[in-house]
């Protein structure tokens, strides 16, 4: 494991490391202060390449990093952190992204488990709807961008309720005919990784790989436990426990969609994230809940259910009648 940077170190004369906010086998993620833009904090994603690579392969890996970093820097989507810079120092490459405040979904699952409850399905589906937006955007790029490391700890909810897919560590640009060298050693977290991704970059992964990880993530959010990994399921299919066996409050529709997304063979999964979203949510995607309203406006009343609207109107007429009686 690379030796992490120390708090106070300044990179490129601009980014001062505050603390580590994430750590992996090939580098760390740091919270840093942008010395050029006062008050701005950013996340520094560090990548150290395998030192056993030949000079030619090392250069090819670094070239790929810069190609993919330049693609990410052009992306602009509300559910993705903005990539603002990238650079190299010695054997390490760095990706500079917006720092996203809030809790990651893994933390929320842990809190739910500790209180012997489950996350609300409606909240989970709202997050799923936002994640589908982000993945649809990535998959529609030319060439498509596959994230390859979707999991609860890589999803954060901001204080306003906005979901962010925060880590681009294993992203892969699907350029046709291009030989890809793994930027990071490892192929995602095994519990959320599809079977085809275990073979590394020598095997084919596509948008359906993200759909598997999407389904496995929803499984974890709704059951407070990770599913059996794909390799073990391939060897022993009975290891897979359906979500409703763990949490009977999950709707049948949601369970069916998750199981479909987690099919072991890519051809048996939804072909696109939009097809998966349709299976999960139907024709009426949920609206993200940002703030809790403290009071109801006239618009809120008129847009509520007919029964509630009639109730409010009856209450209003009663109050008007009472006031008229008192002052007549």
C-alpha positions in Angstrom: 0.0 0.0 0.0 1.4 3.4 -0.9 2.5 5.7 1.9 -0.2 8.3 2.3 0.4 12.0 2.1 0.6 14.0 5.4 -1.8 16.7 6.5 -0.3 20.1 5.4 1.5 18.8 2.3 0.8 21.0 -0.8 0.6 19.5 -4.3 1.4 21.6 -7.3 1.5 24.7 -5.1 -2.3 24.7 -5.0 -3.8 21.8 -3.1 -3.1 21.5 0.6 -3.9 18.1 2.1 -6.3 18.4 5.1 -6.9 14.7 5.9 -7.6 11.3 4.4 -11.2 10.6 3.7 -10.8 7.2 1.9 -8.1 4.6 1.4 -7.6 1.7 -0.9 -4.9 -0.7 -2.1 -3.5 1.6 -4.7 -3.9 5.1 -3.1 -5.9 7.3 -1.0 -8.6 10.0 -1.3 -7.8 13.2 0.5 -9.8 16.3 1.5 -7.8 19.3 0.4 -8.0 23.1 0.5 -7.7 24.9 -2.9 -5.2 27.6 -2.2 -6.0 29.4 -5.4 -9.8 29.6 -4.7 -10.2 30.6 -1.1 -12.8 28.6 0.8 -13.1 25.8 -1.7 -12.5 22.3 -0.6 -11.9 19.4 -3.0 -11.3 15.7 -3.1 -7.9 14.4 -4.4 -8.1 10.9 -5.8 -4.6 9.3 -5.7 -3.6 6.5 -8.0 -0.2 4.8 -7.8 0.5 2.4 -10.7 1.9 -1.1 -10.2 5.7 -0.6 -10.0 6.3 -4.0 -11.5 5.0 -2.7 -14.9 7.6 -2.4 -17.7 8.4 1.3 -18.6 6.4 0.8 -21.8 3.3 -0.5 -19.9 3.7 2.1 -17.2 3.6 4.8 -19.9 0.6 3.2 -21.5 -1.2 3.1 -18.1 -0.4 6.7 -17.5 -1.5 7.7 -21.0 -4.8 5.9 -20.3 -5.2 7.7 -17.0 -4.8 11.1 -18.7 -7.2 10.1 -21.5 -9.9 9.0 -19.1 -9.3 12.0 -16.8 -9.7 14.4 -19.7 -13.0 12.7 -20.5 -14.2 12.9 -16.9 -13.3 16.6 -16.8 -15.7 17.3 -19.6 -18.7 15.7 -17.8 -21.3 17.9 -16.2 -24.2 16.2 -14.4 -25.8 17.1 -11.0 -25.4 13.5 -9.7 -21.6 13.4 -10.4 -18.9 15.4 -8.7 -17.2 17.8 -11.2 -13.6 16.9 -12.1 -11.6 20.1 -12.2 -7.9 19.0 -12.6 -5.6 16.1 -13.0 -1.8 15.8 -12.8 1.1 13.4 -11.9 3.8 13.6 -9.3 6.5 10.9 -9.6 4.7 7.5 -9.8 1.4 8.8 -8.6 -1.5 10.3 -10.6 -4.1 12.6 -9.1 -7.7 13.4 -10.0 -9.1 16.6 -8.4 -12.9 16.6 -7.9 -15.5 18.6 -6.0 -15.7 17.5 -2.3 -19.2 16.2 -1.6 -20.6 16.8 1.9 -23.0 14.4 3.5 -23.2 10.8 4.5 -22.5 7.8 2.3 -25.2 5.2 2.0 -23.0 2.6 3.7 -23.1 4.7 6.8 -26.9 4.9 6.6 -27.2 1.1 6.3 -24.9 0.7 9.4 -27.1 3.1 11.3 -30.3 1.3 10.3 -28.8 -2.1 11.2 -27.7 -0.8 14.6 -31.3 0.5 15.3 -32.8 -2.8 14.1 -34.7 -1.1 11.3 -34.5 -0.9 7.5 -34.1 2.1 5.3 -37.4 3.3 3.9 -38.0 1.7 0.5 -39.4 5.0 -0.9 -36.1 6.8 0.1 -34.0 4.0 -1.5 -36.0 4.2 -4.7 -35.6 8.0 -4.8 -31.8 7.4 -4.6 -32.1 4.7 -7.2 -33.8 7.1 -9.6 -31.0 9.6 -9.2 -28.3 7.0 -9.6 -30.1 5.8 -12.8 -29.9 9.4 -14.1 -26.1 9.5 -13.5 -25.5 6.1 -15.1 -27.7 6.9 -18.1 -25.7 10.0 -18.6 -22.4 8.1 -18.4 -23.6 5.2 -20.6 -24.8 7.6 -23.3 -21.4 9.2 -23.8 -19.5 8.5 -27.0 -17.8 6.1 -26.3 -19.8 4.9 -23.3 -18.3 5.3 -19.8 -18.8 2.3 -17.4 -18.2 3.1 -13.7 -17.4 -0.5 -12.5 -17.4 0.3 -8.8 -21.0 1.1 -7.8 -21.5 0.4 -4.1 -23.1 2.1 -1.1 -19.8 3.7 0.1 -19.4 5.4 -3.3 -22.8 7.0 -3.0 -23.3 10.1 -0.9 -26.4 12.1 0.0 -25.9 15.8 0.4 -27.8 17.8 3.1 -30.2 18.9 0.3 -31.1 15.3 -0.6 -29.0 15.1 -3.8 -27.3 11.8 -4.5 -23.7 11.8 -5.8 -21.8 9.0 -7.3 -18.5 10.1 -5.9 -15.6 7.8 -6.9 -14.3 7.3 -10.4 -11.5 5.0 -9.3 -12.3 2.1 -11.7 -14.0 4.0 -14.5 -13.4 2.6 -18.0 -14.0 4.4 -21.3 -15.2 1.7 -23.8 -13.2 2.8 -26.8 -13.7 0.1 -29.4 -10.6 -2.0 -30.2 -8.5 -0.4 -27.4 -6.3 -2.5 -25.2 -6.9 -1.4 -21.6 -4.5 -1.6 -18.7 -6.1 -1.5 -15.3 -5.5 1.9 -13.7 -6.1 0.5 -10.3 -5.3 -3.0 -9.2 -8.6 -4.6 -8.4 -11.9 -4.8 -10.1 -14.3 -3.2 -7.6 -15.6 -4.6 -4.4 -16.3 -8.3 -4.7 -19.7 -8.2 -3.0 -21.0 -5.8 -5.8 -18.9 -7.0 -8.7 -20.5 -9.0 -11.6 -18.9 -12.3 -12.6 -17.5 -11.0 -15.9 -15.5 -8.3 -14.0 -13.5 -10.9 -12.0 -11.3 -11.6 -15.1 -9.8 -8.2 -15.2 -9.6 -6.1 -18.4 -8.9 -9.1 -20.6 -12.6 -9.9 -20.5 -15.5 -7.8 -21.8 -17.4 -5.5 -19.5 -20.2 -3.2 -20.6 -23.1 -1.1 -19.2 -24.7 -4.3 -17.9 -21.8 -4.7 -15.5 -22.9 -1.4 -13.8 -26.5 -2.7 -13.8 -25.4 -5.8 -11.8 -23.6 -3.5 -9.2 -26.6 -1.2 -9.1 -28.9 -4.2 -8.2 -26.4 -5.5 -5.6 -26.2 -2.0 -4.1 -30.0 -1.8 -3.8 -30.1 -5.3 -2.3 -27.7 -4.0 0.5 -29.7 -0.8 1.1 -33.0 -2.6 1.5 -31.8 -5.6 3.6 -28.9 -4.2 5.7 -26.7 -7.0 4.4 -24.6 -7.5 1.2 -25.6 -10.2 -1.2 -23.5 -13.3 -1.7 -20.8 -12.5 -4.2 -21.1 -13.6 -7.9 -18.3 -16.1 -7.8 -19.7 -17.9 -4.8 -23.2 -17.8 -6.3 -21.9 -19.3 -9.5 -20.4 -22.3 -7.6 -23.5 -22.6 -5.3 -26.7 -20.8 -6.5 -28.4 -21.6 -3.2 -26.3 -19.0 -1.5 -28.5 -16.2 -3.0 -31.2 -15.2 -0.5 -34.0 -13.2 -2.1 -34.4 -9.7 -0.6 -38.0 -10.3 0.7 -36.7 -13.2 2.8 -34.6 -10.7 4.7 -37.0 -7.7 4.7 -40.6 -8.7 4.0 -41.6 -5.0 3.7 -39.9 -4.8 0.3 -42.4 -4.6 -2.6 -42.6 -7.6 -5.0 -41.9 -5.2 -7.9 -38.7 -4.0 -6.3 -37.5 -7.5 -5.5 -38.1 -8.7 -9.0 -36.2 -5.8 -10.5 -33.2 -6.4 -8.2 -33.1 -10.1 -8.9 -33.2 -9.4 -12.7 -30.3 -6.9 -12.4 -28.3 -9.4 -10.4 -28.5 -12.2 -13.0 -25.1 -13.9 -13.3 -24.9 -13.8 -17.1 -25.0 -10.3 -18.7 -27.4 -11.4 -21.4 -30.0 -12.2 -18.7 -29.9 -8.7 -17.2 -31.6 -5.5 -18.4 -29.8 -4.2 -21.5 -29.8 -0.6 -20.3 -30.2 1.3 -17.1 -33.4 2.9 -18.5 -35.0 -0.6 -18.9 -33.9 -1.4 -15.3 -35.3 1.9 -14.1 -38.6 1.1 -15.8 -38.7 -2.3 -14.1 -38.0 -0.7 -10.7 -40.1 2.4 -10.8 -42.6 2.0 -13.7 -44.0 5.0 -15.6 -43.9 7.4 -12.7 -40.3 8.1 -11.5 -40.1 9.3 -8.0 -39.3 13.0 -7.3 -36.3 13.6 -5.1 -37.2 14.9 -1.7 -34.9 17.8 -0.8 -36.3 19.6 2.1 -39.0 19.0 4.7 -41.7 21.7 4.3 -42.5 23.5 7.6 -45.8 24.8 6.3 -48.2 24.2 3.5 -48.7 26.8 0.8 -51.9 27.2 -1.3 -50.1 25.4 -4.2 -49.3 22.5 -1.9 -53.0 22.2 -0.9 -54.2 22.4 -4.5 -51.7 19.8 -5.7 -52.5 17.3 -2.9 -55.0 14.5 -3.2 -58.7 15.4 -3.9 -59.8 14.1 -0.4 -57.2 16.3 1.3 -58.1 19.3 -0.9 -61.8 18.9 0.1 -60.9 18.6 3.7 -58.9 21.9 3.6 -61.7 23.7 1.7 -64.3 22.5 4.3 -62.1 23.7 7.1 -61.7 27.0 5.4 -65.4 27.5 4.9 -66.1 26.6 8.6 -63.6 29.2 9.7 -65.1 31.8 7.5 -68.6 31.0 8.8 -67.4 31.2 12.4 -65.7 34.6 11.8 -68.9 35.9 10.1 -71.1 34.8 13.0 -68.8 36.4 15.6 -68.7 39.8 13.9 -72.3 40.0 12.5 
